[in-house]
Amino acid sequence: MTSSCDSLPGQDPQQIVWGQVQASGGFHVMAYDVQHTLEWRRGENEFYFALRSADADEITRYWDALTDGASILVPLGPSVFSPLYGKLTDRFGVTWIIDVVVPYEP
């Protein structure tokens, strides 16, 4: 198996960059490893989940549901790359990145 990380200093070729499942309606669920620049702590930040959709109302509903008992790391709001972006760790210790997908326009 060849990894795109093989030629990058400091990168782990065994690390999963990300995986994605997308529903026909455009809703995405992604999972990925924590960046190599962050300290790894077993059971705390082993991986992230990401919820993505083009529908801001859908993203807001998921955000509202996941905030119950969560630690908010980045409040849901506009960012430079998305009309809505937020990051939280839920009551079970899972870190979620939630955002509205915008179409790529080169």
BATORTOR-33479 format. One record per residue: residue number from 1; chain; y, z, x of N, C-alpha, C, CB in turn. Coordinates in nm, 4 decimals. Glycine has a CB too. Example, Ala and Ser with C-alpha at 12.3 -4.5 7.8 and 13.67 -1.06 7.14 Angstrom:
! BATORTOR-33479
+-----+---+----------+----------+----------+----------+----------+----------+----------+----------+----------+----------+----------+----------+
|   k | c |      n_y |      n_z |      n_x |     ca_y |     ca_z |     ca_x |      c_y |      c_z |      c_x |     cb_y |     cb_z |     cb_x |
+-----+---+----------+----------+----------+----------+----------+----------+----------+----------+----------+----------+----------+----------+
|   1 | A |  -0.5690 |   0.7800 |   1.3190 |  -0.4500 |   0.7800 |   1.2300 |  -0.3300 |   0.7800 |   1.3200 |  -0.4473 |   0.9046 |   1.1308 |
|   2 | A |  -0.2250 |   0.7080 |   1.2850 |  -0.1060 |   0.7140 |   1.3670 |   0.0030 |   0.7870 |   1.2900 |  -0.0598 |   0.5725 |   1.4084 |
+-----+---+----------+----------+----------+----------+----------+----------+----------+----------+----------+----------+----------+----------+
END
This chain:
! BATORTOR-33479
+-----+---+----------+----------+----------+----------+----------+----------+----------+----------+----------+----------+----------+----------+
|   k | c |      n_y |      n_z |      n_x |     ca_y |     ca_z |     ca_x |      c_y |      c_z |      c_x |     cb_y |     cb_z |     cb_x |
+-----+---+----------+----------+----------+----------+----------+----------+----------+----------+----------+----------+----------+----------+
|   1 | A |  -0.1178 |   0.0000 |   0.0844 |   0.0000 |   0.0000 |   0.0000 |   0.1232 |   0.0000 |   0.0882 |   0.0003 |   0.1211 |  -0.0956 |
|   2 | A |   0.2194 |  -0.0816 |   0.0569 |   0.3443 |  -0.0878 |   0.1306 |   0.4524 |  -0.0219 |   0.0470 |   0.3820 |  -0.2341 |   0.1658 |
|   3 | A |   0.5331 |   0.0583 |   0.1105 |   0.6397 |   0.1290 |   0.0410 |   0.7741 |   0.0752 |   0.0860 |   0.6308 |   0.2806 |   0.0659 |
|   4 | A |   0.8693 |   0.0719 |  -0.0056 |   1.0037 |   0.0292 |   0.0318 |   1.0728 |   0.1329 |   0.1187 |   1.0869 |   0.0020 |  -0.0924 |
|   5 | A |   1.0160 |   0.2537 |   0.1280 |   1.0747 |   0.3607 |   0.2091 |   1.0279 |   0.3557 |   0.3540 |   1.0408 |   0.4958 |   0.1494 |
|   6 | A |   0.9273 |   0.2713 |   0.3848 |   0.8688 |   0.2719 |   0.5190 |   0.9704 |   0.2511 |   0.6291 |   0.7639 |   0.1665 |   0.5289 |
|   7 | A |   1.0727 |   0.1734 |   0.6037 |   1.1688 |   0.1435 |   0.7090 |   1.2953 |   0.2273 |   0.7003 |   1.2048 |  -0.0013 |   0.7046 |
|   8 | A |   1.3004 |   0.3228 |   0.6100 |   1.4191 |   0.4055 |   0.5939 |   1.3995 |   0.5405 |   0.6604 |   1.4525 |   0.4236 |   0.4461 |
|   9 | A |   1.4775 |   0.5720 |   0.7628 |   1.4625 |   0.7014 |   0.8297 |   1.4839 |   0.8173 |   0.7322 |   1.5612 |   0.7124 |   0.9467 |
|  10 | A |   1.3992 |   0.9186 |   0.7417 |   1.4139 |   1.0378 |   0.6583 |   1.3556 |   1.0230 |   0.5190 |   1.5575 |   1.0732 |   0.6471 |
|  11 | A |   1.2998 |   0.9073 |   0.4842 |   1.2414 |   0.8866 |   0.3522 |   1.0921 |   0.9123 |   0.3576 |   1.2699 |   0.7443 |   0.3010 |
|  12 | A |   1.0379 |   0.9630 |   0.2486 |   0.8950 |   0.9893 |   0.2383 |   0.8287 |   0.8737 |   0.1651 |   0.8677 |   1.1238 |   0.1656 |
|  13 | A |   0.7446 |   0.7957 |   0.2340 |   0.6819 |   0.6813 |   0.1670 |   0.5847 |   0.7223 |   0.0562 |   0.6091 |   0.5967 |   0.2686 |
|  14 | A |   0.5472 |   0.8506 |   0.0476 |   0.4588 |   0.8979 |  -0.0587 |   0.5359 |   0.9417 |  -0.1826 |   0.3738 |   1.0128 |  -0.0083 |
|  15 | A |   0.6675 |   0.9468 |  -0.1745 |   0.7492 |   0.9931 |  -0.2859 |   0.7579 |   0.8835 |  -0.3927 |   0.8909 |   1.0334 |  -0.2368 |
|  16 | A |   0.7449 |   0.9237 |  -0.5175 |   0.7622 |   0.8313 |  -0.6286 |   0.9107 |   0.8257 |  -0.6592 |   0.6790 |   0.8749 |  -0.7546 |
|  17 | A |   0.9680 |   0.7093 |  -0.6479 |   1.1107 |   0.6969 |  -0.6735 |   1.1375 |   0.7204 |  -0.8215 |   1.1631 |   0.5582 |  -0.6294 |
|  18 | A |   1.0719 |   0.6431 |  -0.9080 |   1.0816 |   0.6684 |  -1.0515 |   0.9792 |   0.5856 |  -1.1267 |   1.2228 |   0.6375 |  -1.1028 |
|  19 | A |   0.9478 |   0.6326 |  -1.2473 |   0.8619 |   0.5606 |  -1.3392 |   0.9295 |   0.5611 |  -1.4746 |   0.7193 |   0.6234 |  -1.3465 |
|  20 | A |   0.9016 |   0.4631 |  -1.5567 |   0.9740 |   0.4504 |  -1.6830 |   0.8828 |   0.4007 |  -1.7948 |   1.0927 |   0.3558 |  -1.6667 |
|  21 | A |   0.9042 |   0.4541 |  -1.9149 |   0.8432 |   0.4043 |  -2.0374 |   0.9588 |   0.3737 |  -2.1318 |   0.7404 |   0.5086 |  -2.1003 |
|  22 | A |   0.9558 |   0.2557 |  -2.1917 |   1.0647 |   0.2156 |  -2.2800 |   1.0096 |   0.1774 |  -2.4165 |   1.1440 |   0.0986 |  -2.2192 |
|  23 | A |   1.0698 |   0.2346 |  -2.5209 |   1.0312 |   0.2017 |  -2.6579 |   1.0953 |   0.0701 |  -2.6995 |   1.0718 |   0.3148 |  -2.7551 |
|  24 | A |   1.0396 |   0.0071 |  -2.7999 |   1.0918 |  -0.1226 |  -2.8452 |   1.2361 |  -0.1126 |  -2.8932 |   1.0047 |  -0.1781 |  -2.9571 |
|  25 | A |   1.2791 |   0.0053 |  -2.9392 |   1.4167 |   0.0241 |  -2.9847 |   1.5160 |   0.0465 |  -2.8724 |   1.4229 |   0.1390 |  -3.0782 |
|  26 | A |   1.4681 |   0.0504 |  -2.7477 |   1.5586 |   0.0661 |  -2.6346 |   1.5601 |   0.2051 |  -2.5740 |   1.6952 |   0.0308 |  -2.6762 |
|  27 | A |   1.4946 |   0.3014 |  -2.6373 |   1.4898 |   0.4383 |  -2.5858 |   1.4033 |   0.4422 |  -2.4600 |   1.4347 |   0.5364 |  -2.6935 |
|  28 | A |   1.4522 |   0.5069 |  -2.3540 |   1.3810 |   0.5163 |  -2.2261 |   1.3446 |   0.6608 |  -2.1950 |   1.4663 |   0.4577 |  -2.1123 |
|  29 | A |   1.2287 |   0.6825 |  -2.1381 |   1.1942 |   0.8103 |  -2.0757 |   1.1562 |   0.7754 |  -1.9321 |   1.0754 |   0.8866 |  -2.1532 |
|  30 | A |   1.2202 |   0.8420 |  -1.8382 |   1.1946 |   0.8172 |  -1.6966 |   1.1593 |   0.9491 |  -1.6289 |   1.3180 |   0.7508 |  -1.6280 |
|  31 | A |   1.0842 |   0.9416 |  -1.5224 |   1.0566 |   1.0585 |  -1.4395 |   1.0705 |   1.0154 |  -1.2945 |   0.9138 |   1.1183 |  -1.4684 |
|  32 | A |   1.1243 |   1.1044 |  -1.2118 |   1.1371 |   1.0702 |  -1.0705 |   1.1445 |   1.1949 |  -0.9850 |   1.2601 |   0.9838 |  -1.0472 |
|  33 | A |   1.1115 |   1.1744 |  -0.8576 |   1.1143 |   1.2838 |  -0.7614 |   1.2574 |   1.3267 |  -0.7321 |   1.0438 |   1.2429 |  -0.6320 |
|  34 | A |   1.2701 |   1.4497 |  -0.6899 |   1.3988 |   1.5020 |  -0.6461 |   1.4374 |   1.4314 |  -0.5164 |   1.3937 |   1.6574 |  -0.6268 |
|  35 | A |   1.5646 |   1.4017 |  -0.5009 |   1.6127 |   1.3328 |  -0.3826 |   1.5763 |   1.4079 |  -0.2550 |   1.7628 |   1.3138 |  -0.3909 |
|  36 | A |   1.5481 |   1.3337 |  -0.1488 |   1.5084 |   1.3945 |  -0.0223 |   1.6188 |   1.4809 |   0.0382 |   1.4683 |   1.2868 |   0.0760 |
|  37 | A |   1.7418 |   1.4645 |  -0.0066 |   1.8529 |   1.5425 |   0.0485 |   1.8639 |   1.6817 |  -0.0133 |   1.9830 |   1.4679 |   0.0280 |
|  38 | A |   1.7870 |   1.7072 |  -0.1211 |   1.7897 |   1.8384 |  -0.1852 |   1.6726 |   1.9225 |  -0.1371 |   1.7863 |   1.8244 |  -0.3383 |
|  39 | A |   1.6944 |   2.0518 |  -0.1287 |   1.5866 |   2.1436 |  -0.0915 |   1.4816 |   2.1450 |  -0.2021 |   1.6416 |   2.2871 |  -0.0658 |
|  40 | A |   1.3552 |   2.1290 |  -0.1650 |   1.2468 |   2.1302 |  -0.2615 |   1.2000 |   2.2736 |  -0.2825 |   1.1300 |   2.0403 |  -0.2147 |
|  41 | A |   1.1907 |   2.3147 |  -0.4088 |   1.1432 |   2.4487 |  -0.4430 |   1.0361 |   2.4345 |  -0.5500 |   1.2605 |   2.5409 |  -0.4921 |
|  42 | A |   0.9110 |   2.4675 |  -0.5143 |   0.7980 |   2.4534 |  -0.6067 |   0.8287 |   2.5230 |  -0.7390 |   0.6689 |   2.5114 |  -0.5443 |
|  43 | A |   0.8044 |   2.4513 |  -0.8475 |   0.8240 |   2.5070 |  -0.9805 |   0.9675 |   2.5064 |  -1.0281 |   0.7734 |   2.6449 |  -0.9836 |
|  44 | A |   1.0620 |   2.4691 |  -0.9422 |   1.2025 |   2.4675 |  -0.9826 |   1.2588 |   2.3276 |  -0.9933 |   1.2847 |   2.5467 |  -0.8858 |
|  45 | A |   1.2358 |   2.2466 |  -0.8935 |   1.2961 |   2.1134 |  -0.8931 |   1.1993 |   2.0088 |  -0.8395 |   1.4242 |   2.1134 |  -0.8099 |
|  46 | A |   1.0764 |   2.0133 |  -0.8848 |   0.9749 |   1.9205 |  -0.8338 |   1.0004 |   1.7766 |  -0.8767 |   0.8375 |   1.9635 |  -0.8805 |
|  47 | A |   1.0552 |   1.7571 |  -0.9944 |   1.0845 |   1.6236 |  -1.0457 |   1.1860 |   1.6374 |  -1.1578 |   0.9550 |   1.5516 |  -1.0956 |
|  48 | A |   1.2419 |   1.5266 |  -1.1987 |   1.3345 |   1.5219 |  -1.3113 |   1.2771 |   1.4296 |  -1.4185 |   1.4757 |   1.4736 |  -1.2660 |
|  49 | A |   1.3153 |   1.4571 |  -1.5423 |   1.2945 |   1.3625 |  -1.6511 |   1.4311 |   1.3068 |  -1.6875 |   1.2242 |   1.4299 |  -1.7751 |
|  50 | A |   1.4345 |   1.1836 |  -1.7315 |   1.5587 |   1.1240 |  -1.7790 |   1.5347 |   1.0643 |  -1.9169 |   1.6108 |   1.0161 |  -1.6798 |
|  51 | A |   1.6253 |   1.0919 |  -2.0075 |   1.6264 |   1.0298 |  -2.1403 |   1.7449 |   0.9355 |  -2.1431 |   1.6349 |   1.1373 |  -2.2564 |
|  52 | A |   1.7184 |   0.8106 |  -2.1800 |   1.8237 |   0.7105 |  -2.1789 |   1.8161 |   0.6287 |  -2.3074 |   1.8121 |   0.6189 |  -2.0541 |
|  53 | A |   1.9317 |   0.5932 |  -2.3599 |   1.9385 |   0.5086 |  -2.4782 |   2.0758 |   0.4433 |  -2.4817 |   1.9115 |   0.5904 |  -2.6086 |
|  54 | A |   2.0860 |   0.3308 |  -2.5483 |   2.2158 |   0.2671 |  -2.5703 |   2.2892 |   0.3318 |  -2.6876 |   2.1980 |   0.1166 |  -2.5956 |
|  55 | A |   2.2211 |   0.4181 |  -2.7613 |   2.2747 |   0.4803 |  -2.8823 |   2.3293 |   0.6200 |  -2.8495 |   2.1653 |   0.4887 |  -2.9926 |
|  56 | A |   2.4606 |   0.6351 |  -2.8507 |   2.5243 |   0.7624 |  -2.8168 |   2.4852 |   0.8738 |  -2.9137 |   2.6755 |   0.7462 |  -2.8155 |
|  57 | A |   2.4690 |   0.8411 |  -3.0417 |   2.4289 |   0.9427 |  -3.1394 |   2.2890 |   0.9946 |  -3.1095 |   2.4346 |   0.8857 |  -3.2818 |
|  58 | A |   2.1978 |   0.9048 |  -3.0718 |   2.0621 |   0.9456 |  -3.0366 |   2.0635 |   1.0373 |  -2.9133 |   1.9737 |   0.8215 |  -3.0106 |
|  59 | A |   2.1391 |   0.9998 |  -2.8127 |   2.1494 |   1.0813 |  -2.6913 |   2.2074 |   1.2187 |  -2.7242 |   2.2367 |   1.0103 |  -2.5853 |
|  60 | A |   2.3078 |   1.2228 |  -2.8079 |   2.3695 |   1.3507 |  -2.8455 |   2.2693 |   1.4393 |  -2.9202 |   2.4950 |   1.3266 |  -2.9329 |
|  61 | A |   2.1877 |   1.3817 |  -3.0085 |   2.0860 |   1.4601 |  -3.0800 |   1.9850 |   1.5206 |  -2.9829 |   2.0131 |   1.3723 |  -3.1835 |
|  62 | A |   1.9371 |   1.4420 |  -2.8866 |   1.8432 |   1.4949 |  -2.7873 |   1.9087 |   1.6030 |  -2.7024 |   1.7908 |   1.3822 |  -2.6975 |
|  63 | A |   2.0315 |   1.5792 |  -2.6610 |   2.1047 |   1.6784 |  -2.5822 |   2.1150 |   1.8096 |  -2.6595 |   2.2456 |   1.6261 |  -2.5457 |
|  64 | A |   2.1586 |   1.8023 |  -2.7836 |   2.1756 |   1.9221 |  -2.8656 |   2.0433 |   1.9984 |  -2.8800 |   2.2305 |   1.8844 |  -3.0042 |
|  65 | A |   1.9321 |   1.9261 |  -2.8975 |   1.8023 |   1.9913 |  -2.9119 |   1.7584 |   2.0577 |  -2.7817 |   1.6973 |   1.8902 |  -2.9570 |
|  66 | A |   1.7830 |   1.9927 |  -2.6692 |   1.7376 |   2.0465 |  -2.5404 |   1.8247 |   2.1598 |  -2.4868 |   1.7330 |   1.9363 |  -2.4389 |
|  67 | A |   1.9461 |   2.1743 |  -2.5365 |   2.0347 |   2.2795 |  -2.4845 |   1.9963 |   2.4196 |  -2.5304 |   2.1763 |   2.2513 |  -2.5259 |
|  68 | A |   1.9126 |   2.4318 |  -2.6336 |   1.8705 |   2.5636 |  -2.6817 |   1.7962 |   2.6378 |  -2.5696 |   1.7799 |   2.5501 |  -2.8083 |
|  69 | A |   1.8577 |   2.7404 |  -2.5160 |   1.7984 |   2.8195 |  -2.4087 |   1.8056 |   2.7544 |  -2.2718 |   1.6570 |   2.8477 |  -2.4408 |
|  70 | A |   1.8806 |   2.6460 |  -2.2584 |   1.8886 |   2.5716 |  -2.1319 |   2.0029 |   2.6202 |  -2.0436 |   1.9056 |   2.4229 |  -2.1597 |
|  71 | A |   1.9939 |   2.5861 |  -1.9164 |   2.1041 |   2.6022 |  -1.8216 |   2.1696 |   2.4654 |  -1.8077 |   2.0544 |   2.6580 |  -1.6814 |
|  72 | A |   2.2963 |   2.4572 |  -1.8426 |   2.3689 |   2.3303 |  -1.8353 |   2.4158 |   2.3104 |  -1.6914 |   2.4904 |   2.3278 |  -1.9352 |
|  73 | A |   2.3711 |   2.2031 |  -1.6283 |   2.4104 |   2.1720 |  -1.4908 |   2.5313 |   2.0797 |  -1.4875 |   2.2942 |   2.1081 |  -1.4153 |
|  74 | A |   2.5347 |   1.9821 |  -1.5778 |   2.6490 |   1.8923 |  -1.5964 |   2.6654 |   1.8754 |  -1.7470 |   2.6280 |   1.7520 |  -1.5229 |
|  75 | A |   2.7769 |   1.9210 |  -1.8046 |   2.7954 |   1.9078 |  -1.9495 |   2.7933 |   1.7608 |  -1.9927 |   2.9280 |   1.9733 |  -1.9924 |
|  76 | A |   2.7426 |   1.7357 |  -2.1134 |   2.7385 |   1.5998 |  -2.1658 |   2.8807 |   1.5492 |  -2.1868 |   2.6582 |   1.5939 |  -2.2980 |
|  77 | A |   2.9122 |   1.4374 |  -2.1233 |   3.0461 |   1.3801 |  -2.1340 |   3.0535 |   1.2501 |  -2.0569 |   3.1520 |   1.4786 |  -2.0829 |
|  78 | A |   3.1702 |   1.1876 |  -2.0577 |   3.1864 |   1.0608 |  -1.9876 |   3.1708 |   1.0779 |  -1.8361 |   3.3229 |   1.0002 |  -2.0199 |
|  79 | A |   3.1157 |   0.9738 |  -1.7729 |   3.1073 |   0.9701 |  -1.6273 |   3.1547 |   0.8324 |  -1.5814 |   2.9612 |   1.0000 |  -1.5772 |
|  80 | A |   3.1588 |   0.8109 |  -1.4515 |   3.2039 |   0.6817 |  -1.4002 |   3.1037 |   0.5700 |  -1.4297 |   3.2280 |   0.6909 |  -1.2503 |
|  81 | A |   2.9785 |   0.6043 |  -1.4611 |   2.8759 |   0.5029 |  -1.4831 |   2.8186 |   0.5020 |  -1.6251 |   2.7648 |   0.5233 |  -1.3855 |
|  82 | A |   2.8649 |   0.5941 |  -1.7106 |   2.8098 |   0.6006 |  -1.8459 |   2.9108 |   0.6650 |  -1.9406 |   2.6768 |   0.6795 |  -1.8472 |
|  83 | A |   2.9148 |   0.6194 |  -2.0666 |   3.0030 |   0.6837 |  -2.1639 |   2.9619 |   0.8285 |  -2.1933 |   3.0042 |   0.6036 |  -2.2930 |
|  84 | A |   2.8317 |   0.8598 |  -2.1784 |   2.7813 |   0.9964 |  -2.1939 |   2.6744 |   1.0213 |  -2.0883 |   2.7241 |   1.0199 |  -2.3378 |
|  85 | A |   2.6915 |   1.1296 |  -2.0147 |   2.5951 |   1.1688 |  -1.9122 |   2.5938 |   1.3209 |  -1.9066 |   2.6307 |   1.1065 |  -1.7719 |
|  86 | A |   2.4759 |   1.3786 |  -1.8944 |   2.4648 |   1.5228 |  -1.8782 |   2.3356 |   1.5576 |  -1.8073 |   2.4721 |   1.5935 |  -2.0138 |
|  87 | A |   2.3302 |   1.6784 |  -1.7530 |   2.2112 |   1.7250 |  -1.6811 |   2.1903 |   1.8718 |  -1.7150 |   2.2256 |   1.7044 |  -1.5258 |
|  88 | A |   2.0659 |   1.9073 |  -1.7478 |   2.0351 |   2.0457 |  -1.7824 |   1.8938 |   2.0799 |  -1.7380 |   2.0512 |   2.0693 |  -1.9339 |
|  89 | A |   1.8684 |   2.2091 |  -1.7276 |   1.7330 |   2.2586 |  -1.7069 |   1.6949 |   2.3332 |  -1.8332 |   1.7222 |   2.3506 |  -1.5791 |
|  90 | A |   1.5897 |   2.2855 |  -1.9005 |   1.5536 |   2.3428 |  -2.0298 |   1.4891 |   2.4810 |  -2.0147 |   1.4587 |   2.2488 |  -2.1038 |
|  91 | A |   1.4597 |   2.5440 |  -2.1257 |   1.4063 |   2.6805 |  -2.1254 |   1.2689 |   2.6904 |  -2.0606 |   1.3987 |   2.7328 |  -2.2666 |
|  92 | A |   1.2036 |   2.5747 |  -2.0365 |   1.0735 |   2.5736 |  -1.9700 |   1.0845 |   2.5420 |  -1.8209 |   0.9824 |   2.4726 |  -2.0370 |
|  93 | A |   1.2080 |   2.5207 |  -1.7737 |   1.2294 |   2.4921 |  -1.6324 |   1.2274 |   2.3455 |  -1.5954 |   1.1280 |   2.5614 |  -1.5536 |
|  94 | A |   1.2252 |   2.2571 |  -1.6939 |   1.2256 |   2.1134 |  -1.6672 |   1.3705 |   2.0656 |  -1.6609 |   1.1454 |   2.0352 |  -1.7767 |
|  95 | A |   1.4045 |   1.9910 |  -1.5563 |   1.5386 |   1.9358 |  -1.5435 |   1.5436 |   1.7980 |  -1.6084 |   1.5808 |   1.9278 |  -1.3951 |
|  96 | A |   1.6428 |   1.7788 |  -1.6954 |   1.6611 |   1.6551 |  -1.7711 |   1.7948 |   1.5925 |  -1.7352 |   1.6527 |   1.6815 |  -1.9233 |
|  97 | A |   1.7933 |   1.4633 |  -1.7158 |   1.9153 |   1.3839 |  -1.7028 |   1.9200 |   1.2973 |  -1.8279 |   1.9175 |   1.2963 |  -1.5684 |
|  98 | A |   2.0299 |   1.3047 |  -1.8994 |   2.0419 |   1.2388 |  -2.0296 |   2.1665 |   1.1527 |  -2.0256 |   2.0481 |   1.3428 |  -2.1475 |
|  99 | A |   2.1504 |   1.0237 |  -2.0592 |   2.2686 |   0.9382 |  -2.0553 |   2.2569 |   0.8186 |  -2.1486 |   2.2929 |   0.8903 |  -1.9143 |
| 100 | A |   2.3723 |   0.7597 |  -2.1749 |   2.3817 |   0.6370 |  -2.2509 |   2.3778 |   0.5217 |  -2.1511 |   2.5115 |   0.6334 |  -2.3389 |
| 101 | A |   2.2863 |   0.4292 |  -2.1748 |   2.2693 |   0.3134 |  -2.0884 |   2.3776 |   0.2105 |  -2.1208 |   2.1274 |   0.2518 |  -2.1052 |
| 102 | A |   2.4373 |   0.1573 |  -2.0182 |   2.5329 |   0.0478 |  -2.0376 |   2.4746 |  -0.0777 |  -1.9756 |   2.6725 |   0.0813 |  -1.9751 |
| 103 | A |   2.4950 |  -0.1924 |  -2.0388 |   2.4404 |  -0.3160 |  -1.9847 |   2.4988 |  -0.3471 |  -1.8465 |   2.4674 |  -0.4317 |  -2.0807 |
| 104 | A |   2.4143 |  -0.3988 |  -1.7597 |   2.4582 |  -0.4394 |  -1.6269 |   2.5306 |  -0.5729 |  -1.6364 |   2.3386 |  -0.4487 |  -1.5292 |
| 105 | A |   2.6493 |  -0.5779 |  -1.5819 |   2.7260 |  -0.7021 |  -1.5804 |   2.7706 |  -0.7285 |  -1.4379 |   2.8485 |  -0.6951 |  -1.6770 |
| 106 | A |   2.7064 |  -0.8248 |  -1.3715 |   2.7426 |  -0.8546 |  -1.2307 |   2.8808 |  -0.9132 |  -1.2162 |   2.6429 |  -0.9503 |  -1.1702 |
+-----+---+----------+----------+----------+----------+----------+----------+----------+----------+----------+----------+----------+----------+
END
